[in-house]
Amino acid sequence: MKHLDFTIDFETVGLTANAAPMMVAIVPWRREAESDPFVGDDTGEATEEEASRWPEPLVKYVDLRTCVVEGFDFDPETVRWWTGRSEAAKSAVCDGLAEPVEDVLFGILDYLRDAVKQYRLESVCLWCQGMDVDIAILRNLCRKYDVDLEDVIPHTSFRDCRSVILETCNLKLETILSDPDGAYKMLPPLPDEYARGSEAHDALYDALRSSWYTWQALKSLKQ
């Protein structure tokens, strides 16, 4: 079965499903990869041409003025939090070519549809950090613009990175509560070539990081 995994990450001005999105990234990756989940084929089984046919990550920026008009939430505490971030962090989510929020949604859906069609995928999984944030935001966007998300990707294909990583590392509950990032420290870190000097809350970096650690966790289950 031809399968591909994707991880989605939103950066928003709030923590609710109706929070105004600022940036979104989707990263494709292969759970069966041996040494690098972000390349088309690292097993040596594909031809060079086949291995080069690999979807690029999707990165889109949202024109927040359109979120105001469309009634999205702007949480004052989150806005203040963003103003306190470094200039590099703020530029990471604001320096791209911004599009209306509706166009960003249809860009996400087209990206997933096109990947399934172009790569003749028989199944996909859409991963995120916790099922109550990114997927909830995506569902809310679809409701606002009268789109049936099930037509693009079924709800049975949604997966939670955090749960897989934490459960795989088999940490005690008190350890998880005291140090939520402890499990990530037990796994090999995201290589510098993908980190690109970025930091948390850059949607592309976060999606790459979540994908990498989920892949590492799934690999450990096979061993």
C-alpha positions as CSV (number, residue, x, y, z in Angstrom):
1,M,0.0,0.0,0.0
2,K,1.4,3.4,-1.0
3,H,1.2,5.6,2.1
4,L,2.5,9.0,3.1
5,D,2.4,10.9,6.4
6,F,1.9,14.6,6.8
7,T,2.3,16.9,9.8
8,I,0.4,20.1,10.0
9,D,1.1,23.0,12.3
10,F,-0.7,26.4,12.8
11,E,0.7,29.5,14.5
12,T,-2.3,31.5,15.8
13,V,-3.3,34.5,17.8
14,G,-5.1,32.4,20.5
15,L,-5.6,28.9,21.7
16,T,-9.2,28.2,20.7
17,A,-10.4,26.4,17.5
18,N,-11.6,29.9,16.3
19,A,-8.2,31.6,16.9
20,A,-7.0,33.7,14.1
21,P,-4.3,31.7,12.2
22,M,-1.1,33.6,11.2
23,M,0.9,30.8,9.5
24,V,0.5,27.2,8.6
25,A,3.0,24.6,7.5
26,I,2.5,21.0,6.3
27,V,5.5,18.6,6.1
28,P,5.4,15.2,4.2
29,W,7.4,12.4,5.7
30,R,7.8,8.6,5.4
31,R,7.4,6.5,8.5
32,E,9.2,3.5,6.9
33,A,12.3,5.6,6.0
34,E,15.6,4.1,7.3
35,S,17.7,7.2,7.8
36,D,15.7,10.3,6.8
37,P,11.9,10.6,6.8
38,F,12.0,13.8,4.7
39,V,13.4,12.3,1.5
40,G,11.5,10.4,-1.2
41,D,13.2,7.1,-0.7
42,D,16.3,6.3,1.4
43,T,16.0,2.5,1.1
44,G,17.7,2.2,-2.2
45,E,14.7,0.5,-3.7
46,A,13.6,3.5,-5.8
47,T,15.2,4.8,-9.0
48,E,16.8,8.3,-8.8
49,E,13.9,9.7,-10.7
50,E,11.3,8.2,-8.4
51,A,13.2,9.3,-5.3
52,S,13.3,12.9,-6.6
53,R,9.5,13.0,-7.0
54,W,8.7,14.2,-3.5
55,P,6.2,16.9,-2.4
56,E,7.8,20.1,-1.0
57,P,6.5,21.3,2.4
58,L,3.6,23.7,2.2
59,V,4.1,27.1,4.0
60,K,1.4,29.8,3.9
61,Y,1.0,33.1,5.7
62,V,-2.4,34.6,6.6
63,D,-3.5,38.3,6.2
64,L,-4.8,38.9,9.7
65,R,-7.0,41.7,8.4
66,T,-9.2,39.1,6.7
67,C,-9.4,37.2,10.1
68,V,-10.8,40.3,11.7
69,V,-13.5,40.6,9.0
70,E,-14.3,36.9,9.2
71,G,-14.8,37.0,13.0
72,F,-11.8,34.9,14.2
73,D,-10.7,35.3,17.8
74,F,-7.7,37.4,18.9
75,D,-6.7,36.5,22.4
76,P,-5.2,39.5,24.2
77,E,-2.9,37.4,26.3
78,T,-1.6,35.6,23.2
79,V,-1.1,38.9,21.4
80,R,1.0,40.1,24.3
81,W,2.9,36.9,24.3
82,W,3.8,37.3,20.7
83,T,4.9,40.9,21.2
84,G,7.4,39.6,23.8
85,R,9.0,37.1,21.4
86,S,12.3,37.7,19.6
87,E,12.4,39.6,16.3
88,A,13.5,36.4,14.6
89,A,10.4,34.6,16.0
90,K,8.0,37.3,15.0
91,S,9.5,37.6,11.5
92,A,9.2,33.9,11.0
93,V,5.4,34.1,11.2
94,C,4.9,37.5,9.6
95,D,7.5,38.0,6.8
96,G,5.9,35.8,4.2
97,L,3.5,36.8,1.4
98,A,0.2,37.0,3.3
99,E,-3.0,35.7,1.7
100,P,-6.7,35.9,2.7
101,V,-7.6,33.3,5.3
102,E,-10.0,31.6,2.9
103,D,-7.4,31.3,0.2
104,V,-5.0,29.7,2.8
105,L,-7.6,27.1,3.7
106,F,-8.2,26.1,0.0
107,G,-4.4,26.1,-0.5
108,I,-4.1,23.5,2.3
109,L,-6.9,21.3,0.9
110,D,-5.5,21.5,-2.7
111,Y,-2.0,20.6,-1.4
112,L,-3.4,17.4,0.2
113,R,-5.6,16.5,-2.8
114,D,-2.8,17.1,-5.2
115,A,-0.3,15.0,-3.2
116,V,-2.8,12.0,-3.1
117,K,-3.4,12.3,-6.9
118,Q,0.2,13.0,-8.0
119,Y,1.8,10.3,-5.9
120,R,-1.1,7.8,-6.3
121,L,-1.4,7.5,-2.6
122,E,-3.7,4.8,-1.3
123,S,-3.6,6.1,2.2
124,V,-2.4,9.2,4.2
125,C,-2.2,10.2,7.8
126,L,-2.4,13.8,9.0
127,W,-0.4,14.3,12.2
128,C,-0.3,17.2,14.7
129,Q,0.7,18.0,18.3
130,G,-2.4,17.3,20.3
131,M,-5.8,16.7,18.7
132,D,-7.4,19.8,20.3
133,V,-5.4,22.5,18.5
134,D,-4.3,22.1,14.8
135,I,-7.0,19.7,13.7
136,A,-9.6,21.7,15.6
137,I,-8.5,24.8,13.8
138,L,-8.6,23.1,10.4
139,R,-12.1,21.7,11.1
140,N,-13.2,25.2,12.2
141,L,-11.9,26.7,9.0
142,C,-13.7,24.1,6.9
143,R,-17.0,24.8,8.8
144,K,-16.6,28.6,8.2
145,Y,-16.2,28.1,4.5
146,D,-18.6,25.2,4.1
147,V,-16.1,22.6,3.2
148,D,-16.4,18.9,4.0
149,L,-13.0,17.9,5.3
150,E,-13.9,14.2,5.0
151,D,-13.9,14.7,1.2
152,V,-10.2,15.4,1.5
153,I,-9.0,13.3,4.4
154,P,-11.1,11.1,6.6
155,H,-11.2,11.7,10.4
156,T,-9.8,8.2,10.9
157,S,-6.6,9.4,9.3
158,F,-5.8,12.0,12.0
159,R,-2.9,11.2,14.4
160,D,-1.4,12.8,17.5
161,C,2.4,13.2,17.6
162,R,2.6,14.0,21.3
163,S,0.7,10.9,22.4
164,V,2.9,8.6,20.3
165,I,6.1,10.2,21.5
166,L,5.2,10.2,25.2
167,E,3.8,6.7,25.2
168,T,6.8,5.3,23.3
169,C,9.3,6.8,25.7
170,N,7.2,5.1,28.6
171,L,7.8,7.9,31.1
172,K,6.0,8.0,34.4
173,L,3.1,10.3,34.6
174,E,4.7,12.6,37.2
175,T,7.7,13.0,34.9
176,I,5.6,14.0,32.0
177,L,3.7,16.5,34.0
178,S,6.9,18.1,35.5
179,D,8.8,18.1,32.1
180,P,6.6,17.8,29.1
181,D,9.6,18.0,26.8
182,G,11.5,15.2,28.6
183,A,10.5,12.5,26.1
184,Y,11.9,14.6,23.2
185,K,15.2,14.8,25.0
186,M,15.4,11.0,25.0
187,L,15.3,10.8,21.2
188,P,17.9,12.0,18.6
189,P,17.4,15.7,17.9
190,L,16.3,17.2,14.6
191,P,19.3,17.6,12.4
192,D,20.7,21.1,11.9
193,E,20.0,20.9,8.1
194,Y,16.3,20.9,8.9
195,A,16.3,23.1,12.0
196,R,17.8,26.0,9.8
197,G,18.5,28.0,12.9
198,S,14.8,28.4,13.6
199,E,13.1,28.2,16.9
200,A,9.8,27.1,18.3
201,H,6.6,28.7,17.0
202,D,7.8,28.9,13.4
203,A,5.2,26.6,11.9
204,L,7.6,25.0,9.4
205,Y,10.2,24.3,12.2
206,D,7.5,22.9,14.5
207,A,6.1,20.6,11.8
208,L,9.5,19.3,10.9
209,R,10.4,18.8,14.6
210,S,7.1,17.0,15.3
211,S,7.5,14.8,12.3
212,W,11.1,13.9,13.1
213,Y,10.4,12.9,16.7
214,T,7.3,10.9,15.7
215,W,9.3,9.0,13.1
216,Q,12.0,8.3,15.8
217,A,9.3,7.1,18.2
218,L,7.7,4.8,15.6
219,K,11.1,3.4,14.7
220,S,11.8,2.5,18.3
221,L,8.5,0.5,18.4
222,K,9.9,-1.7,15.6
223,Q,13.1,-2.5,17.5
